[in-house]
Amino acid sequence: MIKAIMLDLDGTLLTSDHKISDTNKEVLKKLEDKGVKIFLATGRSYDSMKRYHKELNLTTPAICYNGAKIIYSNEVQKEYSVKKDSLKTIIEIAREYKTHLNIYQHEIWYCENVTNEETEIYKGISGLEPIKKDFDLLDEMFSTKVLYIGENEKLLKIEKIIKDKLGDSVHTTFSKPFFLEILAGDVNKGTAMKNIMLEEDIPLSQVIAFGDGLNDKEMLVTAGTGVAMDGAFDELKKVADYVTESCDNSGVGEFLKRYL
């Protein structure tokens, strides 16, 4: 029996124009009425994802920043941020390799260049507005997560450099080929899901998780049933139990209708 569904947003629950399809809404509402708990787990900030949480009338914990921040319905928050020394190294690498970097503090998105193509790409996806900030002048030296934006080949090189310099003190992953995300060492969607299921007293074997990015990998592997979207990273499809239709074809809802 399935008791919980964990859903990534972009490329998974949301269509390519960032909406929840009627099919997905209807199926999720029917399952919720039967007692199945619905959770959203995204790389987005809380400010960027909360409208979808409200649209679905969810009261379950909201998993943001790939698990680096969890917001509960009683407004309790848990945050696991990238700390000072690691962040300084990440900033130095971004500058050395002339790569766009985003930093997040207290739901504020900071970047040093707010007019370039990379910023416009992220604005279009997140619906947020950035604040221009010299990273040397940050009042606090931490970031809920850190996001590099650039060409995949370049980001793969940067990922290797970060791993060589920082080791297990940070976790690296890709939500899209052009988004390299850096989190604190033990932080990922899978760990967040595991902890929340313990709180909810739901066995992981009774969880279905859906995703499309490498940042969903731990979540799909940890859940009893992992479902990758059509169009997901090939590496994710290899570890998934099933592959469903694309986000634009309501792959989440169509799979759940067949499976449940």
C-alpha positions in Angstrom: 0.0 0.0 0.0 1.3 3.5 -0.9 1.1 6.1 1.8 3.2 8.9 0.4 4.2 10.5 -2.9 7.3 12.7 -3.2 7.3 15.1 -6.2 10.0 17.1 -7.8 8.6 20.3 -9.4 10.4 21.4 -12.6 10.4 18.8 -15.3 8.3 16.5 -13.2 5.1 17.8 -11.7 5.2 21.1 -13.6 4.8 21.5 -17.3 7.5 23.2 -19.3 5.6 26.5 -18.8 5.7 26.0 -15.0 2.1 24.9 -14.4 0.4 22.0 -12.7 -1.8 20.2 -15.3 -5.4 19.5 -14.5 -4.7 15.8 -14.8 -2.0 15.9 -12.2 -4.2 18.0 -9.9 -7.2 15.7 -10.1 -5.2 12.5 -9.6 -3.3 13.9 -6.6 -6.5 15.2 -5.0 -8.2 11.8 -5.3 -5.2 10.1 -3.7 -5.1 12.7 -0.9 -8.8 12.1 -0.3 -7.9 8.4 0.2 -5.3 9.3 2.8 -2.1 9.3 0.7 0.2 12.2 1.7 1.6 14.4 -1.0 5.0 16.1 -0.6 6.9 18.5 -2.8 10.7 18.2 -2.9 12.4 20.8 -5.1 15.7 22.6 -5.6 13.7 25.9 -5.6 13.7 28.3 -2.7 10.6 28.3 -0.5 9.5 31.7 -2.0 9.7 30.2 -5.5 7.8 26.9 -4.7 5.2 27.9 -2.1 2.6 29.0 -4.7 2.5 25.3 -5.9 2.3 24.1 -2.3 -0.7 26.4 -1.8 -2.3 25.6 -5.1 -2.4 21.9 -4.1 -3.7 22.9 -0.6 -0.9 20.9 1.0 -0.1 20.9 4.8 2.8 18.5 4.5 6.4 19.8 5.0 7.8 21.6 2.0 11.3 20.4 1.0 13.2 23.3 -0.6 16.7 23.8 -1.9 17.1 20.0 -2.5 16.5 19.4 1.2 18.7 22.2 2.6 15.6 23.8 4.0 12.4 22.2 5.2 9.3 24.4 6.1 6.6 22.9 8.3 2.9 23.9 8.4 3.5 25.4 11.9 6.2 27.6 10.4 9.0 25.6 12.1 12.0 25.6 9.8 15.1 23.3 9.5 18.0 24.5 7.5 21.4 22.9 6.6 23.5 25.5 4.9 26.9 25.7 3.1 29.2 27.2 5.7 31.8 30.0 5.6 35.0 28.2 4.6 33.3 26.1 1.9 31.4 29.1 0.5 34.6 31.2 0.2 36.2 28.5 -1.8 33.1 28.1 -4.0 33.1 31.9 -4.7 36.9 31.9 -5.5 36.3 29.1 -8.0 33.4 30.9 -9.7 35.6 34.0 -10.1 38.6 32.1 -11.3 36.6 30.3 -14.0 34.3 33.3 -14.8 31.2 31.3 -14.0 27.9 32.8 -12.8 27.1 32.0 -9.2 23.9 32.4 -7.1 23.9 32.6 -3.3 20.7 32.2 -1.1 20.3 33.7 2.4 17.0 34.1 4.2 15.0 33.6 1.0 17.0 36.3 -0.8 18.7 35.5 -4.0 22.1 37.2 -4.5 24.4 37.4 -7.5 27.1 39.7 -8.6 25.7 40.2 -12.1 22.0 40.7 -12.4 21.8 41.6 -16.1 23.5 38.6 -17.8 21.8 35.7 -19.7 22.3 33.3 -16.8 20.3 35.5 -14.4 17.5 35.9 -17.0 17.3 32.1 -17.4 16.9 31.6 -13.6 14.4 34.5 -13.3 12.3 32.8 -16.0 12.2 29.5 -14.1 12.0 30.7 -10.5 9.8 33.8 -10.9 12.2 35.6 -8.4 14.1 38.8 -8.7 17.8 38.8 -7.8 19.6 41.3 -5.5 23.0 42.5 -6.8 25.7 42.0 -4.2 29.5 41.9 -4.0 30.1 38.5 -2.4 33.0 40.0 -0.5 30.5 42.3 1.3 28.0 39.7 2.4 26.8 40.4 6.0 26.8 36.7 6.7 29.0 34.1 5.1 26.7 31.1 4.4 24.3 30.0 1.7 21.3 27.7 1.9 22.5 26.2 -1.3 24.8 27.5 -4.0 24.1 27.4 -7.7 26.5 27.7 -10.7 24.9 28.4 -14.1 26.8 27.7 -17.3 27.7 25.2 -20.0 27.6 21.6 -18.9 31.2 20.8 -20.0 32.5 23.7 -18.0 30.4 22.9 -14.9 31.6 19.3 -14.9 35.2 20.6 -14.7 34.2 22.9 -11.8 32.4 20.1 -10.0 35.6 18.0 -10.1 37.6 21.0 -8.7 35.1 21.5 -5.9 35.2 17.8 -5.0 39.0 17.8 -5.0 39.2 20.9 -2.8 36.2 20.4 -0.5 35.6 16.6 -0.5 32.7 15.3 1.6 32.1 18.7 3.2 29.8 19.5 0.3 27.4 17.6 -1.9 27.3 18.4 -5.6 24.5 17.6 -8.1 22.9 18.7 -11.3 19.2 19.7 -11.5 19.6 20.5 -15.2 22.7 20.1 -17.4 23.4 23.9 -17.0 22.6 24.1 -13.2 25.4 22.8 -10.8 24.0 22.8 -7.3 26.2 22.8 -4.1 24.8 21.7 -0.8 26.2 20.9 2.7 27.8 17.5 2.8 24.9 15.3 4.0 22.1 17.2 2.3 20.0 15.8 -0.6 16.4 15.1 -1.3 16.8 11.4 -0.3 18.1 12.3 3.2 15.3 14.9 3.7 12.7 12.3 2.6 14.1 9.7 4.9 13.9 12.0 7.9 10.4 13.3 7.1 9.1 9.7 6.6 10.5 8.9 10.1 8.6 11.8 11.5 5.4 10.8 9.6 5.9 7.1 10.6 5.7 6.1 7.0 7.9 3.2 5.8 10.1 4.1 2.8 8.8 1.0 1.1 5.4 2.7 0.9 6.7 5.9 -0.8 6.6 6.7 -4.6 9.1 9.4 -5.7 9.1 11.2 -9.0 12.0 13.2 -10.6 13.9 14.1 -13.7 17.2 15.6 -12.5 20.3 14.1 -10.9 19.3 16.0 -7.8 16.4 13.6 -7.6 18.7 10.5 -7.7 19.0 9.9 -3.9 15.2 10.4 -3.5 14.3 7.8 -6.2 16.8 5.3 -4.9 15.7 5.7 -1.3 11.9 5.5 -2.0 10.2 2.1 -2.3 9.3 3.0 -5.9 11.3 5.5 -7.9 9.9 6.9 -11.2 11.9 8.9 -13.7 10.2 11.2 -16.2 10.6 10.9 -20.0 13.4 13.4 -20.7 15.1 12.8 -17.4 18.9 12.4 -17.2 19.9 8.9 -18.5 21.7 8.2 -15.2 18.4 8.8 -13.3 16.5 6.5 -15.7 19.0 3.7 -15.0 18.3 3.8 -11.2 14.6 4.3 -11.5 12.1 1.4 -11.1 9.9 2.9 -13.9 10.0 5.6 -16.5 6.8 7.6 -17.2 5.6 10.1 -19.8 7.0 13.6 -19.9 5.9 16.5 -17.7 4.0 18.0 -20.6 2.0 14.8 -20.9 1.1 14.7 -17.2 3.5 11.8 -16.6 3.0 11.9 -12.8 -0.8 11.7 -13.0 -0.8 9.1 -15.8 1.6 6.8 -14.0 -0.4 7.1 -10.7 -3.7 6.2 -12.5 -2.1 3.1 -13.8 -0.1 2.1 -10.8 -2.6 2.9 -8.0 
